[in-house]
Amino acid sequence: MTTEATPASTPAKKRKRVHPVDQVPPPGKLVALGAQHVVAFYAGAVLVPLLIARAIGLDSDALTMLITADLFTCGIASLLQSVGIWKIGVRLPLLQASPSPRSHLSSRSPTRTAADASACRRSTAR
């Protein structure tokens, strides 16, 4: 009697489970999500120079130069983060934008802001 390996007796190949976060979307969705990421980056990168230029009263030529400089430095920072040089960069595909003005405003506590406002009112009332 010969014993042949039956499919039931051989170990079934186990599929490696992939977490949904690690799955690659289909090409169409990948392009749409990539475009959304670039538009959000670009809006954030241009918003900061617009706010700064308006606050300090720059003309349109200086505003253009400020936006260009901001996009250039964002590109250099993105390359350094993506490619990585020595110990610099996370070596992940990302876009590095300029810091948000909200991050600077949110570092102040509400109680300190209220105290500053009341101190300012007292000093101007004199």
C-alpha positions in Angstrom: 0.0 0.0 0.0 1.4 3.3 -1.0 0.6 6.4 1.0 0.3 9.5 -1.0 0.1 12.9 0.6 -3.5 14.1 0.4 -4.3 17.7 0.3 -5.9 17.5 3.8 -2.7 16.2 5.3 -0.4 18.8 3.8 -0.2 22.1 5.7 -2.2 24.8 3.9 -0.2 27.8 2.8 -1.0 30.6 5.2 -1.7 34.0 3.7 0.1 36.8 5.3 -2.4 39.2 6.7 -1.9 42.8 5.9 -3.3 45.6 8.2 -5.6 47.9 6.3 -3.2 50.8 7.0 -0.4 49.0 5.2 -2.5 48.1 2.1 -1.8 50.0 -1.1 -5.0 51.5 -2.6 -5.9 50.9 -6.3 -4.1 53.3 -8.8 -7.1 55.6 -9.3 -7.6 56.1 -5.6 -3.9 56.5 -5.1 -3.7 59.3 -7.6 -6.8 61.1 -6.1 -5.3 60.8 -2.5 -1.9 62.0 -3.7 -3.5 65.0 -5.4 -5.5 65.8 -2.3 -2.3 65.7 -0.2 -0.4 68.0 -2.6 -3.3 70.5 -2.7 -3.5 70.6 1.1 0.3 71.0 1.4 0.3 73.8 -1.2 -2.6 75.7 0.5 -0.8 75.4 3.9 2.5 76.5 2.4 1.0 79.6 0.7 -1.2 80.6 3.6 1.6 81.4 6.0 3.4 83.9 3.7 0.0 85.5 2.8 -0.8 86.1 6.5 2.7 87.4 7.2 2.7 89.7 4.2 -0.7 91.1 5.1 0.4 91.6 8.7 3.6 93.6 7.9 2.2 95.3 4.8 4.3 93.9 2.0 3.6 94.8 -1.6 2.8 92.2 -4.3 6.4 91.7 -5.5 7.7 91.1 -2.0 4.7 88.7 -1.4 5.6 86.8 -4.5 9.2 86.5 -3.3 8.1 85.4 0.1 5.8 82.6 -1.3 8.6 81.5 -3.7 11.1 81.3 -0.8 8.6 79.4 1.3 7.9 76.8 -1.4 11.6 76.5 -2.1 12.5 75.8 1.6 9.5 73.4 1.9 10.9 71.5 -1.1 14.4 71.3 0.4 13.0 70.2 3.7 10.8 67.6 1.9 13.9 66.2 0.1 15.9 66.1 3.3 13.1 64.3 5.1 12.3 61.8 2.3 15.9 60.9 1.2 17.7 61.4 4.5 21.3 62.5 4.9 23.3 60.9 7.7 21.0 61.1 10.7 18.7 63.7 9.2 15.3 62.7 7.9 12.7 60.0 8.4 13.2 58.5 5.0 9.5 58.4 4.3 7.6 59.9 1.3 6.2 63.1 2.8 5.8 66.8 2.1 7.2 69.2 4.6 5.2 72.4 4.9 5.9 75.6 6.8 4.6 75.7 10.4 1.0 76.7 10.9 0.3 80.1 12.5 -2.2 78.3 14.7 0.6 76.3 16.3 2.2 79.5 17.5 -1.0 80.9 18.8 -2.1 77.8 20.6 1.1 77.7 22.7 -0.3 80.5 24.9 -2.7 79.4 27.6 -6.1 81.1 27.8 -5.5 82.3 31.3 -2.3 84.0 30.3 -4.0 85.6 27.4 -6.8 87.0 29.6 -4.2 88.2 32.1 -2.3 89.9 29.3 -5.4 91.6 28.0 -6.4 92.9 31.4 -2.9 94.2 32.0 -3.0 95.9 28.6 -6.3 97.6 29.5 -5.0 98.8 32.8 -1.8 100.3 31.2 -3.8 102.1 28.5 -6.4 103.4 30.9 -3.8 105.5 32.8 
